[in-house]
Amino acid sequence: MQKLTNIDGGKPFDWGKTSQDYAKFRDVYPQEFYEKIVERGLCIKGQKVLDIGSGTGVLPRNMYRYGAKWVGTDIAANQIEQAKILAAQEGKDIEFFVCKAEDIDYPDNSFDVVTACQCIWYPDHKLLAPKLAKILKPGGKFLILYMGWLPFEDRIAGKSEEIILKYNPDWNGKGDTRRPVWVPEDYNRLFEITHTEQFDVKIPFTRESWHGRLKACRGVGASLSGEKLEMWNKEHWAMLEKETPEQFEIQHYVAMAELTVNK
């Protein structure tokens, strides 16, 4: 269970509660997302990559085919358990272990790339930034990645957010708009921002997969009580049956920042 003053007004959340839904429904990044990373010469053959806040290992499992050697860490044991199961089922040799990002402990110059996908808000960057600078090789990269839906432009995303906020009004994942990915100021002295990029994508869903994607977010499955979660389940599913066909697309945007270590 985590509780951070800058997240949802300090309301506790536990990603471990979402692990099965996360494993089933959060693997939604389009091929273009991975190709943009490879175009930067990152996470490819000959490189060793550390993925912090790895969750169920979505990033390393999908990028495994490009040849890098991956290590994934996450604070939630249930998430790492699912990551290991999925990697084994897929025949992928990826090392996963439970660890807070701030507690990683590797020798100097261990990694070519560190990735942080959908998790940049959670670590204590005063502790993490110098650790990443230490374990990255000279010229190594820290890649921050984010993909979010656009509730003001996509009607179904907006209706879904309204229902989340009915049961979790403190959730501050609401109201996303296109913006550069956040780079904490703790990295300014140790890294240089060498590339940023944003682009739009439309992600296909079924009613079941969009419902599951929402359930696996911090504002729903990770934080709602059992009673409120059941109420959300019924109301959100009823909205989908009324407002959507069986298959539809949700408008998203992707933002990424590449930081190069100063050493």
Residue pairs with C-beta under 8 A, 6 or more apart in sequence:
1 12
1 13
1 14
2 12
2 13
2 14
2 15
2 75
2 122
3 10
3 11
3 12
3 13
4 10
4 121
4 122
6 121
7 13
7 121
7 122
7 172
7 218
8 168
8 170
8 171
8 172
8 173
8 218
8 219
8 223
9 170
9 172
11 168
11 170
11 171
11 223
12 223
13 218
13 222
13 223
14 76
14 222
14 223
15 22
15 55
15 74
15 75
15 76
15 78
15 79
15 218
15 222
16 76
16 77
16 78
16 79
17 78
17 221
17 222
18 215
18 216
18 217
18 221
18 222
19 56
19 76
19 78
19 79
19 81
19 82
20 82
21 212
21 215
21 216
21 221
22 55
22 56
22 79
22 82
22 216
23 56
23 82
23 83
23 85
23 86
24 212
24 216
25 209
25 212
25 213
25 215
25 216
26 55
26 56
26 58
26 213
26 216
27 56
27 58
27 61
27 62
28 147
28 203
28 205
28 209
28 213
29 58
29 59
29 62
29 147
30 201
30 203
32 199
32 201
32 254
33 145
33 147
33 201
33 254
34 62
34 63
34 66
36 197
36 199
36 254
36 256
37 43
37 63
37 143
37 145
37 256
38 44
38 63
38 66
40 141
40 143
40 195
40 258
42 49
42 113
42 141
42 143
42 258
43 49
43 63
43 66
43 68
43 113
43 115
43 143
44 66
44 67
44 68
45 66
45 67
45 68
46 67
46 68
46 112
47 68
47 69
47 112
47 113
48 68
48 69
48 71
48 110
48 111
48 112
48 113
49 60
49 63
49 68
49 69
49 70
49 71
49 111
49 112
49 113
49 114
49 115
50 70
50 71
50 72
50 73
50 104
50 106
50 110
50 111
50 113
50 114
50 115
50 135
51 57
51 59
51 60
51 70
51 71
51 72
51 73
51 114
51 115
51 116
51 117
52 73
52 74
52 101
52 104
52 114
52 115
52 116
52 119
52 123
52 128
53 73
53 74
53 75
53 101
53 116
53 117
53 118
53 119
53 122
53 123
54 60
54 72
54 73
54 74
54 79
54 80
54 83
54 96
55 74
55 76
55 79
55 83
55 118
55 119
56 79
56 82
56 83
56 86
57 72
57 82
57 83
57 84
57 86
57 87
57 94
57 96
58 117
59 72
59 115
59 117
59 145
60 70
60 71
60 72
60 87
60 92
60 94
61 83
61 86
61 87
61 90
61 92
61 94
63 70
64 70
64 90
64 92
64 94
68 112
68 113
70 94
70 95
71 94
71 95
71 96
71 97
71 111
72 80
72 83
72 94
72 95
72 96
72 97
73 80
73 96
73 97
73 98
73 99
73 101
73 104
74 80
74 83
74 96
74 98
74 99
75 98
75 99
75 100
75 101
75 122
76 98
77 98
80 96
80 97
80 98
83 94
83 96
84 96
87 93
87 94
87 96
100 123
101 116
101 119
101 122
101 123
101 128
102 123
102 124
102 127
102 128
102 131
104 131
104 135
106 135
107 135
108 134
108 135
109 135
109 136
109 137
109 138
109 140
110 135
110 136
110 137
111 135
111 136
111 137
111 140
112 136
112 137
112 140
112 141
113 136
113 140
113 141
113 142
113 143
114 132
114 135
114 136
114 140
114 141
114 142
114 143
115 142
115 143
115 145
116 142
116 143
116 144
116 145
117 145
117 146
118 145
118 146
118 147
120 144
120 146
120 181
120 182
120 184
121 182
125 184
125 186
125 187
126 186
128 186
129 184
129 186
129 187
129 190
129 191
130 190
132 142
132 190
132 261
133 190
133 191
133 261
133 262
133 263
136 142
136 261
136 263
138 261
138 263
139 260
139 261
140 260
140 261
141 194
141 258
141 259
141 260
141 261
142 187
142 191
142 258
142 259
142 261
143 256
143 257
143 258
143 259
144 181
144 182
144 183
144 256
144 257
144 259
145 181
145 254
145 255
145 256
146 181
146 254
146 255
146 256
147 201
147 252
147 253
147 254
147 255
148 176
148 252
148 253
149 157
149 176
149 203
149 250
149 251
149 252
150 157
150 176
150 177
150 178
150 251
150 252
150 253
151 157
151 158
151 160
151 161
151 174
151 175
151 176
152 158
152 175
152 177
153 251
154 250
154 251
155 243
156 210
156 240
156 243
156 244
156 248
156 250
157 250
157 251
159 239
159 243
160 210
160 214
160 236
160 239
161 174
161 175
163 232
163 235
163 236
163 239
164 171
164 174
164 214
164 217
164 219
164 220
164 232
165 171
165 174
166 232
166 235
167 220
167 224
167 228
167 231
167 232
168 219
168 220
168 223
168 224
168 228
171 218
171 219
171 223
173 217
173 218
173 219
174 219
178 198
178 200
178 253
178 255
179 198
179 255
180 196
180 198
180 255
180 257
181 196
181 255
181 256
181 257
183 193
183 257
183 259
187 259
189 262
190 261
190 262
191 259
191 260
191 261
191 262
192 259
192 260
192 262
193 257
193 258
193 259
194 258
194 259
194 260
195 256
195 257
195 258
196 255
196 256
196 257
196 258
197 254
197 255
197 256
198 253
198 254
198 255
198 256
199 253
199 254
200 251
200 252
200 253
200 254
201 252
201 253
201 254
202 249
202 250
202 251
202 252
203 249
203 250
203 252
204 247
204 248
204 249
205 213
205 247
205 248
205 249
205 250
206 246
206 247
207 237
207 240
207 241
207 244
207 246
210 240
210 244
210 248
210 250
211 233
211 236
211 237
211 240
214 220
214 236
215 221
215 229
215 232
215 233
216 222
220 229
220 232
221 229
224 232
